[in-house]
Every structure is written in C-alpha cells, then in structure tokens.
Amino acid sequence: MAVTSKNTGNRLFPSWTELLERAADRLRLENKVTDSTYVSSAIDIVPPDYLGAARHARQALGPLWHQFLKEQFDIPADAVAEASLRLAKDIWSMGSSLVVTTNYDNVLRWACPVSRQVEVWDIEAPVEMAHFLQGKAKPTIWHLHGQISNAANIILTPDGYSLLYPDDQNTATRYKAALATLRNQFVAKNFLFVGWSFADVSFGSQLEEVVKIFAGASGPHYALVPKTQLNALAARNLPVELVPFDDFGKPLDDLLAKIVSLVGVDPTPSAITSTLPVANPQNYTFLIPYREKGSQVIGREDALKAVRKQLVEGRRTNIGHTAAFQGVGGLGKTQLAVEYCYRFKTEYPHGVIWLNADQDIDSQLINIAEKAGWVPPNSINSLKLLTAKQRLRSSSQCLLVFDNLISVDRIKDYLPEAHASPHILITSRLNHPGFEDVALEILTPAE
C-alpha cells in the first residue's frame, strides 16, 4: 500500500527491491563492499533472488540487521499523510473481521476504525486462532510473516519461510497453528488479495495444495493485479481469479472503492466478479508457465531463426504451419520454445497457448479458459473445456505450443480444423510426421 509521508509526500515504506538496495547501501557504509555487491547482483538477475539477497544481507549485517529493519518499517503514526490511508481504510470497509497481511508495518492498525479494539496476530497466536475458528471473532490483523514490533521473528529469508511453509507434506513446521488456520480460511472463506505480488512461491503453493485436497471446491478467491503483471501472474496458474486495474495509486484505490460499494449492497463474491471484464471466447491470452531468459540463452540463435523461418515460410500442412524443436533430453528444447514465445508474441494477435503434452490437457484448457476470461467465472467445467477446445481448433494468427510431445495421438483431438491457420510448435525427443524438425545438437565448449 502506497502510504506516504505527510511532510515529504514520498512513500514511507520500501518495496522488496528498494529494501534490498538500501541493505546493499548499508553494507557499503559498513565497508563490506563484497557483500554489498553480492546483494545488488542478486536483485539484478532475472528473476531476482530476493530471498537469497535478504539472507546474505542479514548474515553480513549481523546484529545491525534488526536495527536496519526497524529503520525501514518502524515509522510513527503521526508521520503518515492521512489521505494515503484510503486503500487500507477501504479494506476494513469490506466488513471482514480478519485481514491477513505480509507487510511488517502498522498501516492496517492505523486505518482500522476501532484501532483500540483490534487484535493483532504475530505469525501465530494459537489460543486466539482457536477462538477465531470457533466463531468468537473480533477485528483482527494477522501479520502472517511477522511485524516490526518483533523484528527478530520477521520472516524475510529462506530459513524463516521454512518455519511456516513446509517443503513437502512430510516436513514439520514451527508454526503449526498458523499453517492450519491459513489452510482452514482458504477453504472456508473467499480471499481478496490486494497489492500481493505472489512473489512468495511458498504462499502460493499452500493455496494450490488446499485446492488440490478439496478437489477445487474451495474459494473462489480473487486478486487485484496491475494490467502490466496480468500475463505473468496468469501464467503461474494459481487458483485465483485475476481482476485487472490500470496502475497502483488512484486506479487501484478507485477499483477497491467500487468493490466496497458493491459489497455494501451484495456481500457475496458477485460483488467482485461484477468488476471483471466481460467474458469473451476471443480474449487475447499469453499464458507461458516459464520465464524467458533472453541473453542468458547462448548458442541457440540459429535454432530460433530456423523455427521462425519454418513457421513463416515453410510448407503449410492441413493443420497450419508446423515446426518442432527435436533432440535428446537436456538440450533446452522447452526453454527455446519459451524464448520463441516471448520473442515473437507480438506476431500473434490472437495469442499464444502453451500446453504440456505429457500432462492432462483437458484440465489445462479449463484453467486457460478461466484465466483468459473466455467464459464467465462461475461456468461449469464442461462449458470451459468446450469453449477452450473450440478456440484452440478454430483460431488463426495464434501460436499453439505442445511441450514434450510423446505421440501425436495425444493431441489429435486438439489440433486445428482445416479452415484455421495457426502456427504450431512442439518440443519432443522424437520425430513426428507433419512437424518439420529443427534438430538440436549438444553445444561445444566454445559455444
């Protein structure tokens, strides 16, 4: 939440990147130049290694780490510009007795209309959580990753995350009551995520695990996301309905205010879904489950050019223009397909659709139909699948990717009809009739 200073008008609290940049600066002031450089490099790579940078900064600063965090987040209430609390106040106006945050500051307490009565949980509060789950609720702020008044327990580094989020079902955690309460709320309540980046992979994995355990019956959950991040978040395939807004600041404030006004009339998830774009089977989609690496991919430029040439100039088959990255395992076929998608996405006005050919394709199509807004959010799965298959088989000027194809028989029911003219790219260890191979060889040391 962009809370600002009443004296300067500047933001009071740093973003992830800003926090770690300041940590690097502090290390430099402490004459720890090598450590400073390490932290800066960790946040400059793609994707940034925020948790690794934070762990290194904490270790290098030693006893100064907690003092540094206090300086960043322990800001007095009288320093804030009252108008900048609008978003936080609107969150309370939605009527929920529990507000969960991964922020360490006190903004939600400042904004609470009954701040003297509000209960605050610091990661875990077993007795209070039990009372809450029994229905004995009062206004509560849950600092899921800790709060600045208890800086030593803040979850900001990998070892801290492991205390709350298990690596697998057999791993014990310290905060058992917190994890149980979080999972309970995922099932029992509808979550609206405001200002969450979902950079916390561990948090997202808990949401996915709950949906899997309860066979998709939990939720629905929603996330307000800036349009610039829409495709990247959609590609993560989290079980969350994405509600786009133009930008942080006033556009986000206005959207939340609209939802608050609708909740006042209709306190159900429909108040949120009414702000979603109208469902349209022709909505553009770009859902790639991996990030591009760009210049980090070396020695494969000729292969990318060859596939592009084949798809644009090659002989058209009865299912469109086709090509394949083919070769033994470990050659980077999937990553090359990812690079192709990102590099040429503007050449496909009707979108890019990625399917893992060695997994359940129907479930992937249902998910894509939801994320792309091809059908209304509450549609039954059979309608989502029917719409997605029709889109897949009838569209031109789009790219279809089937990754790790073992047999063409696996995808024959999803291939385009004769009148459509898409580009189809597959990756496979095998040769497949109808797909022109761009064979990949093992790179030499020089390459």
Secondary structure, 3 states (H helix, E strand, C coil): CCCEECCCCCECCCCHHHHHHHHHHHHHHCCCHHHHHHHHHHHHCCCCCHHHHHHHHHHHHCCHHHHHHHHHHCCCHHHECHHHHHHHHHHHHCCCCEEEECCCCCHHHHHCCCCCCCEEEECCCHHHHHHHHCCCCCCEEEECCCCHHHHHHCCCCHHHHHHHCCCCCCCCCCCHHHHHHHHHHHHHCCCEEECCCCCCHHHHHHHHHHHHHCCCCCCCCEEEEEHHHHHHHHHCCCCCEEEEECCCCHHHHHHHHHHHHHHHHCCCCHHHHCCCCCCCCCCCCEECCCCCCHHHCCCCHHHHHHHHHHHHHCCCECCEEEEEEECCCCCCHHHHHHHHHHHCHHHCCCCEEEEECCCCHHHHHHHHHHHHCCCCCCCCHHHHHHHHHHHHHHCCCCEEEEECCCCHHHCHHHCCCCCCCCEEEEEECCCCCCCCEEECCCCCCCC
